[in-house]
Structures are given as structure tokens and as C-alpha cells.
Amino acid sequence: MRGLDYYTRTLFEFTSEALGAQSGVAGGGRYDRLIEQLDGQPTPACGWAAGVERMLLAAGPLPRPPEIVDLFVAHADKVPAVTRTAFELAHSARHAGLAAQLELAGRSLKGQLKHADRIGARYVAIVGEGTNTSLKDMQSGEQSDTHVKNVIPTILRGSRLS
């Protein structure tokens, strides 16, 4: 600790080996005679200080929380109309407050479903030609065919697929 000369009785310091030579993170104690040394009246006192930057450095990198994906929008065909419908569904889902991801990597349908499972998506909407869409609950494995306009309300209700 720096300035030990003005401390009296109790003092403390927290250090971290992660910081190297400048290992002090926080410290403090009693300094009952400090005010007297500065030509003031005898005043009992105590205090402490901590370095926010040093605490953050000592903590190291924090784990990132897993990203929540409410809806993964897959598409079975690479037809421009299907791709547009998938894009519009993802956009509408985000506008409704859902975390949505859209297939952009050109994977097969099987690959898209594996990816959705890997990222922990709650639902997968498989967009087909026209307004044909299948909605799959990834936790229960239930899947049902529905109109593309029913996908978001179904997810927002959190109702079981049927």
C-alpha cells in the first residue's frame, strides 16, 4: 500500500496476481491522525479506494451469454420468391421484437436445421413456395404447416403447434 505513514491500526489491500507488479486492486483503512498532521482538529477517519480499471483487468474476459434466437428462418428452395418471403418473415419477426436469424449461407435444408439446433433456436420456419410454411418447435420437435402470416403470432403466443 502507498502512503502507510498516515494509516493507524487497521488497513487492508486486495491484490491480484493477474496484474503483475502493479497488483493492487483496492485498499484502505483507518487514518485517525491524518487531519491533525494537516493542522486540523483530531478527527477519527477511515476510507478506502478501488480502481475500476484494475478490477476489470483482474477479472479477465467475461463469458458471453448465449445469444437467444427465437426464430430461425430456413428456406427449402433457392427461388427468388421464396428467398424474398423468408427475408420478409425475418424482418417482420424482428419488427415484432423477436430475435430472428435468416439462412444466408446456402446450406441444404438438413444443414439449416442442424445449424438452427446448434445455435439454440426456439422455432424454425421453413418457407416454401407461395405462402406454404412449416413451423417447427425445436424443443418438442412438433412441426405443423401454416400460412406464413401465422408464424409470428404463433411464436408470440407461445402456443403449442397443431
N, C-alpha and C positions, 0 to 999 in steps of 0.2 A: 504494500500500500504506500502511496505517496503521502508525504506530509505527516508522518507519525508523531511529530513533535507536539501537535495541538490536541491529539486524542487523549482521553483519560479513561481508564478502566476498559469497558467492553468495546471491542472493534471486530469487524468481520470483513471478509472478502470472498467473493465467488470467482473462481478461475476456471478456465477451460484449456485442456491440452490441445484442442483444435486450433488455438490461436497462436501458438508458438511462443516467442519471447514476451510479447505483449499479451499475456494471458488473462489479465484482469477483466472481468465482465461487470461486476458490481461490488460495492463495498460501502462501509460506513461505520458509525459507532457514536460514542459519547465524546463531547468536547466541552466539558464544563468550564474550563478556564480560558477558552478562546476569546471571548468578549473582553475579559479582563486584560489579556495580552494586547488587545487593541484599544486600551484605555477606557473601557466601558465598565459598567456595574457588573458584579458577579452574576452570571446568568447560566443556569444549567441548560444544556442543549444536547441534542442528538440529531443525526441526519444520515442520509445515505444517497448514493447516486448509482445509476446504471447506464451503460452505454447501449443504446438500442442497436446501433450498427454492429457492435461486438456480439450482442445476443443473437442477431440474425446470422452472423458469420459462424458462431459456435454451433448454432442449430443445424447448419448444413442444408443441403437441398431437401425441401419438403416433398413428400409423395403427392403426386397429382391425384385428385379424386377422380374416380372413373366418370367418364362423360355419359350422361344419360341420353339414350336415344329412344324417343317414344315411337317413332315410325321410320322404318327403312323402306324406301320406295324402289321396288325392283320392276323390271320390265322384261317380258318374255320375248318380245320382238324388237328388232332394231329399225322398225318402220318409223319414219318421221312423225306420223300422227301419234303413235304410241309413246315415243320419246317426249313429245310435247305434252301429252296428257300426264305423264309421270312427273315432268317438270312442274306443271301447274298444280298437281296434287301436293308435291313437296312444298311449293311456295305457299299454298293455302294452309297447309299444316303449320308452317312456321308463323303465318299471319294469325292463326288461331292459338298460338302460344305453345305449340308442341315443338320438341327438338326433333327435327327430321333430317335424314340424310338421303341422298339420291344416288343411285348407281351411275357412276361415271367412268368406271374402269374397263368396261367392255367385257365383263365376266359372263359366263354362261349362267343360266337360271340357277343351276345347282351351286355354282360358285357364289352367286349373290346371296343365296340362303345361308351358305356356310359363313360368309362374311357378316351377315346380319346377326347370326348366332354368336360369332366371335366378338362383335362389338357390344353385345348385350341388348340389342333392340327388343323392345316390348312387343311390337307388332311389325309385320311385313305386309305391305300392299303390293300385290303382283298385278301390274297393269297390263291388260291385253288390248286387243283391237276394239274399237268402239268405246263403249262405256263399261265393258266387262272387266271386273277387278275381283281378285281373290284377296281376302284379308285373313292373315294367319296370326293367331295369338302364339307367340313364341314360348310362353311359359307352359300353357296347357297343350299346345300342339293342335288345337282346334283350328279349322280353316273353313271359311264359307265364301261363296260367291256373292257379290253385292254390286250395286251401282257405285261408280267412283264417287258420287256426291254423298254416299252414306259412310264412307271410310272415316272421315274426321269426327262426325257426330258419334259414331260407334266408339271410337277411342276415347273421346271426351266423356262419354257416359261411363266408360269402363265396364260396359256390359259384356256378358258372355256372347260369343259368336253363335249364331244359329241360322 
